[in-house]
Amino acid sequence: MTQTVLVTGGTGYVAGWCIVELLRRGYAVRATVRSLAKGEGVRAAVATQVEPGDRLAFVEADLMADAGWDAAMAGCAYVLHVASPLGIASKNPDDIIRPAREGALRVLGAAVKAGVKRVVLTSSTAACASVLDAADSTNDETVWTDPTHKAMTPYRVSKVLSERAAWEFMAEHGGSTELTTVLPSAIFGPVLSADTLGSVMVVGRVLSGKMPGAPRVGFSVVDVRDLAVAHVLAMVAPQAAGERFIACGEFMWMAEIGKALRAGLGARGAKATVGVLPDLAVRAAALTDPNLRSLTVTLGRRHAFNSAKAQRVLDAAPGRGDHRGDGREPAGGGGGLGRSDIARAGNRRGA
């Protein structure tokens, strides 16, 4: 009998690729959307990679409301809770923090009530980072970010508080339902729909060439297809229950990303920013640009993350080309999350 998996936030960048991976592996998928009118757009985007047929359905549910969640969970064996606010143009941090935390608790409560076997919650390496203004670091799953640090943005705080709340809730109320969390770094890769760009917008800014230079900031990066595989393996691997898993690949400075785009996209990448802005210029610009202000604390600091646990426990290799073409074998023979994958992030569709 085909098992059904609920994927929350079905219109999202990561959720779309999770749906693709689940369908490739033979699951039925039910995806939550805030409006059923958005379902056909998701179906069309997914169909560019795999034929969904009658194995993809949609249900209305909102992270900030109870309505719809019982129906969404009914008959589901697993849940991938991917939905979470990425960024909201608001001066009130609670506009991001509350939906992330309360939404996670609402999803977990409904999953426990429905007897779901396991929930995989998408957290972030923002929840396992060393002090941002400290020296260079390499972090693993034992680290918990201090949400009270002066450099924390509302998004970072939301990821810490929502994951902590999830673990606390499940420790007290989880019963037979298991929880696993996946903590991705900066997520790049092919885009299924122009409506769900996610963190690929960073690549778009570099690719446009409109920046006079790149700040001295960098990220551990992960291909979105690798991340989808990691979610599915975390969902089914018996040894993954009750564990956190970092999903990331190599660390790249923004200027390196620009160079990779130029090398991988030829004429289309010719304008990519490859120069480096002096730290003093970034700090000066940050006085009037809040987007830059959050970056100044990490200027020149190499905060990387270690995905060895995911590679060992899940037999996955986030960041090492483990995205599959058919749900079984690595696409293109593997080869790792290299600069060619960053270059592909500049494409509108497919790999």
JOPE-V354913 format. One record per residue. PSI is psi in degrees with one decimal (999 if undefined). D_LAST is the distance of its C-alpha to the last C-alpha in whole Angstrom. Layout:
[[PSI & D_LAST] [PSI & D_LAST]]
This chain:
[[134.1 & 32] [128.2 & 28] [145.6 & 28] [134.3 & 27] [130.6 & 25] [128.5 & 26] [119.4 & 23] [152.0 & 24] [49.1 & 23] [-22.0 & 21] [-4.4 & 20] [164.3 & 18] [-54.2 & 15] [-41.5 & 15] [-40.2 & 17] [-44.3 & 15] [-29.5 & 12] [-40.8 & 16] [-44.8 & 16] [-48.6 & 13] [-41.1 & 14] [-44.0 & 18] [-39.8 & 18] [-31.1 & 16] [4.4 & 19] [5.4 & 21] [158.2 & 23] [142.7 & 24] [133.2 & 23] [124.5 & 25] [137.9 & 23] [141.8 & 26] [153.6 & 26] [-17.5 & 28] [130.0 & 29] [-21.8 & 28] [-22.6 & 27] [-12.3 & 24] [-40.7 & 23] [-32.2 & 22] [-40.4 & 20] [-44.8 & 18] [-43.9 & 18] [-39.7 & 17] [-44.1 & 14] [-36.6 & 13] [-14.3 & 14] [-13.7 & 11] [-34.4 & 10] [144.7 & 13] [114.1 & 17] [-26.7 & 19] [-136.0 & 22] [14.0 & 25] [5.2 & 23] [122.9 & 22] [164.2 & 25] [150.6 & 26] [142.3 & 29] [130.4 & 30] [145.1 & 31] [140.5 & 31] [-24.4 & 32] [14.9 & 35] [147.6 & 37] [-27.1 & 38] [135.3 & 37] [-19.8 & 35] [-35.9 & 34] [-42.9 & 36] [-37.1 & 35] [-37.7 & 31] [-21.1 & 32] [121.8 & 34] [4.0 & 34] [136.4 & 30] [-33.9 & 30] [161.2 & 28] [131.5 & 27] [105.3 & 24] [92.0 & 25] [-27.1 & 22] [133.0 & 24] [144.8 & 26] [130.6 & 26] [-38.2 & 24] [134.6 & 27] [134.8 & 29] [79.2 & 32] [147.3 & 35] [-6.0 & 37] [111.5 & 38] [-29.3 & 36] [-19.3 & 37] [-21.7 & 35] [-44.0 & 32] [-44.3 & 34] [-49.1 & 36] [-35.7 & 33] [-50.5 & 31] [-52.8 & 34] [-34.4 & 36] [-42.5 & 32] [-42.9 & 32] [-36.4 & 35] [-43.1 & 35] [-45.0 & 32] [-41.8 & 34] [-43.8 & 37] [-35.6 & 36] [-43.4 & 34] [-43.6 & 37] [-36.3 & 39] [-7.4 & 37] [29.0 & 37] [140.7 & 33] [-49.0 & 33] [142.3 & 30] [129.0 & 29] [116.5 & 26] [129.7 & 26] [108.7 & 23] [-135.6 & 25] [153.6 & 24] [-11.9 & 25] [-19.5 & 27] [0.5 & 30] [40.7 & 30] [142.8 & 31] [171.9 & 34] [125.5 & 36] [-27.7 & 34] [14.7 & 37] [-176.7 & 37] [177.6 & 37] [150.3 & 33] [156.9 & 32] [119.7 & 30] [150.4 & 30] [-171.3 & 30] [-11.5 & 30] [-14.4 & 34] [137.5 & 34] [129.3 & 34] [141.7 & 34] [110.0 & 37] [-10.1 & 37] [-1.6 & 40] [143.2 & 39] [-24.4 & 40] [-1.2 & 36] [132.8 & 34] [161.9 & 33] [-37.3 & 33] [-48.1 & 29] [-44.0 & 30] [-40.6 & 33] [-37.6 & 32] [-39.2 & 29] [-51.8 & 32] [-35.5 & 35] [-39.3 & 33] [-42.1 & 32] [-44.1 & 35] [-37.3 & 37] [-47.9 & 34] [-39.8 & 36] [-41.9 & 39] [-46.3 & 39] [-31.2 & 38] [-32.5 & 40] [-34.4 & 43] [0.4 & 42] [-31.3 & 39] [-128.6 & 41] [-5.8 & 39] [133.0 & 36] [155.3 & 34] [136.9 & 32] [142.4 & 29] [143.0 & 27] [130.0 & 24] [92.0 & 24] [155.8 & 20] [-152.7 & 20] [126.9 & 18] [116.3 & 15] [173.2 & 12] [-175.3 & 8] [148.3 & 6] [126.8 & 9] [-32.4 & 10] [142.6 & 13] [-14.4 & 15] [-10.5 & 18] [67.7 & 16] [-28.6 & 15] [-141.4 & 17] [-6.6 & 17] [-16.4 & 14] [-28.8 & 17] [-45.2 & 18] [-39.6 & 16] [-40.4 & 17] [-42.7 & 20] [-42.1 & 20] [-32.4 & 17] [-26.2 & 20] [7.7 & 23] [-16.2 & 25] [135.3 & 26] [-19.7 & 29] [166.7 & 28] [136.7 & 26] [156.8 & 28] [65.1 & 29] [153.9 & 27] [173.6 & 24] [148.2 & 22] [131.5 & 21] [154.2 & 17] [138.6 & 15] [134.0 & 11] [-29.1 & 11] [-37.3 & 10] [-41.4 & 13] [-40.2 & 15] [-42.1 & 15] [-43.8 & 16] [-38.9 & 18] [-45.6 & 20] [-40.1 & 20] [-37.9 & 22] [-26.4 & 24] [-35.5 & 25] [-20.2 & 26] [120.8 & 27] [-37.9 & 31] [-3.5 & 31] [-12.1 & 29] [131.7 & 32] [18.2 & 33] [154.0 & 31] [143.2 & 29] [120.8 & 26] [133.1 & 24] [101.9 & 20] [166.2 & 19] [-137.8 & 18] [156.9 & 20] [134.3 & 22] [133.7 & 21] [155.1 & 23] [-37.1 & 22] [-33.6 & 23] [-37.0 & 21] [-42.7 & 18] [-43.0 & 19] [-38.0 & 19] [-38.2 & 16] [-41.5 & 15] [-42.3 & 17] [-36.0 & 16] [-23.1 & 13] [0.1 & 13] [-129.1 & 16] [-34.7 & 18] [-20.7 & 16] [9.8 & 16] [-26.7 & 20] [-2.2 & 21] [138.3 & 20] [125.7 & 23] [-12.8 & 24] [167.1 & 27] [130.8 & 29] [140.3 & 31] [142.8 & 35] [-38.3 & 35] [-38.8 & 38] [-38.8 & 37] [-44.0 & 34] [-37.7 & 37] [-44.4 & 39] [-30.7 & 36] [-17.4 & 36] [-26.6 & 39] [-6.2 & 38] [104.3 & 34] [-26.6 & 34] [-36.5 & 30] [-29.4 & 31] [-37.6 & 34] [-15.0 & 32] [-21.6 & 30] [-30.9 & 34] [-21.1 & 35] [7.3 & 32] [124.0 & 32] [1.7 & 32] [136.7 & 32] [89.2 & 29] [102.4 & 29] [173.1 & 26] [151.0 & 26] [117.9 & 26] [19.1 & 24] [-35.6 & 26] [-44.2 & 27] [-41.5 & 24] [-35.9 & 23] [-50.5 & 27] [-39.7 & 28] [-7.6 & 24] [32.8 & 23] [166.2 & 20] [72.3 & 19] [127.8 & 17] [4.7 & 15] [37.6 & 16] [27.8 & 12] [19.4 & 14] [136.7 & 11] [147.6 & 11] [-25.8 & 10] [13.6 & 13] [1.2 & 15] [-53.5 & 17] [147.6 & 16] [135.2 & 13] [136.9 & 10] [20.7 & 10] [16.4 & 14] [-135.3 & 13] [-6.3 & 14] [160.0 & 14] [86.6 & 13] [-168.8 & 14] [-21.2 & 14] [-32.8 & 11] [-37.7 & 9] [-41.1 & 11] [-40.0 & 10] [-22.2 & 7] [-18.0 & 9] [-10.8 & 10] [148.1 & 8] [-36.8 & 9] [141.7 & 7] [168.1 & 4] [999 & 0]]
